[in-house]
Each structure stands twice: as C-alpha cells, then as structure tokens.
Amino acid sequence: MKKKLVGVLGLGIFGRAVARQLSQFDQDVIAVDMKENIVNDFGNIVTKAVLGDITDKNFLLAVGLDHCETVVVATGNNLESSVLAILNCKKIGIPIIIAKAKNKIYEEVLYGIGATDVISPERDSGKQVASNILKHHIENIIYLENHVSIINFKIPESWVGKNLAELSIRQKYELNIIGTRLHKGGHLKLNVDPNTPLPPNIILVGIANDHTFEKFDYLDYLK
C-alpha cells in the first residue's frame, strides 16, 4: 500500500513524538527544525531531517514539502511562526494541515487562517496525532465473543490482482477472509475462491482476534 508523505514542522517534544511514531510505521517523514542538534539526532529516524526556517516558503518548497499530503505544524508556542507556516502550507497546496495550539485563543486563530485541524498538547498526544494520520479506512467492525471480531475493510492496493492463496493472509496477518462485498453495504458473498484474482475497490470481510485488528488501524500494516 502506498506510503504517506508527512511533513513535521518543529521538533519540540510534541513534534518529535509525531515524527517518531510515523517513522515507526514506515511512513515517509520530512522533519524541519531550527536547532541543528535536534535535526542531527533525527537524521537516522525520519526520511529527511532538515535545518531551516519553517516561515520561509521558498525553503519549504526546496525541501519538497509541496509533495506532502499532510503537514503537522508543531510550533504551538510561537503563534507568529505557526501562522506563517500554515499560510505557506496553504500557498504551496498542502491538502491537510494539522497545527498545535497552546490555548483556545491560538486554536481559534489557527482555524481562522485555514488549519484543517488544531490540536492541544493537553488533549492530544503526539502519538495520538500520528495514529490519526495513519488510520486505515475500516468500514465496519462487529465484536463477537471471546475477543473475536468481524471486520469489513477496503482492499489494499498491493493486493489487487492477487489471489488469497498467494497472499497467505492467514499466515501473515492472523486473518481469515470469509467473504467480499462489491461496495460498502453491498451483498455479502461467502466462499471466496482462493485462486481468483481480487478486483480493485472491493470490501473484504475477515474474522480475527481483536489484537490483530488493532494493527489494521495503520495504513502500512497490510502489504
């Protein structure tokens, strides 16, 4: 499945937590900070760690931030820097801009200038924000007894054209595919032929232990 490219502007405690969590799930991260020692420390953790000014639009373009689909502006204590960074992200066409705010007033300002989402360190941890960025589009979960559940989820792109036998889903993911749907809410087809190639855009229906499904919250887990 295609990785996300995420920018993290500011590597304070919060920004470092977001960048580290994203990297742990094998996502591509461009991290920017003005402190050389912090940038050096993250050189081996993220895809690209860069020393520079997040309020400089030309710099952000030069480091490839315009290729990101999500940017986290993690400099919540400095309102001016956050505002300029958000405005620059909007100018270069970033679809999703998540900003950190230290209080309600900052939050209103950042929403007002175009942040997609504004989070508070008191309410949202860096790990939670990273998890929200990575959430897979699970369509439905039905909880059964003894920590067993049935899940409906969109087929990963990397599975399209392959069959269940060659994917070895049960062995790799502890997941049993019991059926398919052509679309969300569509008719459930049982007894899937393990040798038939899987088409794009279908919904797969699987059964597994709850702890297995927790892993499916992350986009890059199913490969």
N, C-alpha and C positions, 0 to 999 in steps of 0.2 A: 504494500500500500504506500502511496505517495507520502513522503515526509512533509511536515510543515516547516516553513522557514519563519522564525520568530525573531524579532529584534527586542533587545532589552537595553533600555537607555538608563544608565545609572546602576552601579553595582554596590549599593549600600547593603545592609543586612537583608532587606526585602528583595532587592533586585538580584542579589546573589542566590537567594533561595529559589526564585523563579527560574533563573538560568540553569542552576544545578539540577533542579527537578526535570526540566525539559530535556537536558542533556542525558540524564539517566534513562530516559525513554527514547534515546537515539534520535532526537529531533535536531534539526539544524538551527543553531542559535548564533546571531550576531550580537555581541555584547559590547557596549561602549561605556567608558568612564573617563574621567579627567585625572584619576590617580594612577600613576604608572605602576606602582607596586601591586595594586589590585588587578589591573589589566594583565600584568605578567603572571600573576597567580592563576588567572582563568584561561591562560593560553592553551593549556592542555585539557581543559574541561569542556569548553564550547567550541563550535566550529570556527569562529573568528572572534577574537577579543581585540578591540581597537582603542587606542588612546586618542581622545578628541573631544570636541565641543558639540554637545547634542543640540545646541541652539543654532548651529551653522547648517543651513540647508544644503549647501554645496558639499560639505563634509559628509553629511548623511547619504547623499547621492553617490559620493565617491566610494563609500564602503559597501554599497549595494543594498542599502536599506529599502530602496524602492521595489525590491524583489520580495519583500516580506509581505505575508498576508495578515500578520498580526504584529503589532508593536506594543510593548509594555513600557510606559514612561514611569520609571520607578524613583523619580526625584521629587517626592511629595513634599519635602520640607522647604523647597525653594519654588515658590509659586511662579516667579518670572521664568525660570528655566523650564518648568513644566508647560506653561502656556506657550512659549516659543517652540518647544519640542513638538507639542501637539499640532500647532499651526503648520509647522514644517512637514509633519507626517501627512497632514491633510493635503498640503500643496503637492507632495510627491505621490499622492494617490494610495496611501495605505488604507485598506478596507476596514480593518478593525484596530482601534486604538484604545488600549486599556491604560488608565492613569491611576496613580496613587495620590491620595489626598490626606492631609493630616487632620483636617476637621471639616465640618459641614459647609462652612463658607467656601473653602477651597474646592470642595466637591461640586458645589453649585457653579462656581466659575469654570471648572474644567468641563462639566457637562455643557455649559453655555457656549464654549468655543468649539465644541464638536467631538469631545471624547465619546467613544462608543459605550464605555463602561468605566465607572470610577469606583475604586475600592479603598477601604480603610484598613490600615495595618491592625487596628484594634479589632476589626471584624473579620478580616480575611488574611490568612497566612499566605506566604509566598508559595507554599506547596499547594494550597487550595487553588490559587490563581492558575498555576501551571496545570493542575488537573483539569480545570475548566477549559483551558485552551485545547487540551488533548482529548476531551470527551468524544467517544465514538457515538454515532447516531444509532443507539439501540432503540428499536421501535417499541418493544413491549417485553416485560418480564412477568411471568406468572410464578409465584412462590408456592411450592408444594411442601410436603412434609419432609422432615429429616434433612433440612438444609439442601434440598434439591429444587431446582428451578427450570422452567422452560423459557427460552429467550428467542425473540424474533429480531434479527439484525440484518442490515444491508450487506450484501456480498462484498468482500474486499476486492479491489480492482485486480490484485495479483492472483485471485482465484478464478477470474473469468476465463472461460475456455478450457479449464482443467476439470477433471472429474474427482469425485470423492475418494476413489481408490488411490489415485496418485498423490492427492493432498495429504493423506494419512492424518486426517483431522483428529480422530480419536486418540491416536498415539501422541501427536504433537501437542494437542490442546486440552486433552481430557474432556472432549466434547463430542457428543453423539448427535449427528444431524438426523432428525426424524421426519423432516418434510420441507416443503418450499411453498412460497406464495409468489404470484406474479407481481404483486404490488401490496402496499400496506393495506391491511384489512381484507385482502383478497382470499379466495378459496384456498384452503389448506390441502395440498397434495402430499399424501403419505407415500411410503415405499419408494423413495428416490433411487433410481438406478445408479449404482456406484460407478458405472462405466460411461455414463452420459456426461458430456462437457456441460459445465454450468454457464448459463447465459448471463449477460450483464443486467444489473438493476433489479435482480430478484431479491426477495426476502428469504433468508434461511431460518429454519426453525430448529433449535437444538436443545438438548437437555444435558445438564451437568450439575455438579455441586456448586453451591453459592460462591465458594472461594475462587472457583475457576472464572465465574462471571465477573468478579471484581477486576480481573486482569483485562477484560474486554472494554473497560472504560477508556482504555488508551488506544489511540488510533494506530499506533505502530506495532501493537502486540500481534495481531493476526497478519501473518506474512505468507 
